């Protein structure tokens, strides 16, 4: 990155977003601004759901407050993301806007089995 203070915004508080923000915050320190945005206040480690189902973990074992990232030079904004204004380099939130120089989009996925022909009749998800 060039010498000017850069604003890096990471959208999404899932595993990908948390890892990206944490590594950037650690590597860049306070010289640059790393911000993670998610509508939730906690990160839930979804791969651990199988351990939760069989009683090997409690819900508190697989979730952490996103605010804990602030110890790693990451600001956390809890808000609903409603859009991205690429020309203005701003993330549009339900309560305002957030400018960025660099943007990482890590919003996860949503399964849509209804879009796969035959899935309703022959698949389980």
Secondary structure, DSSP 8 states (H G I E B T S, - for coil): --SS--EEEEE--SHHHHHHHHHHHHHHGGGSEEEEEESSSEEE-GGGHHHHHTTSS-GGGSEEEGGGGGGGTEEEEE--EEEEETTTTEEEETTEEEE-SEEEE-------GGGSTTHHHH---
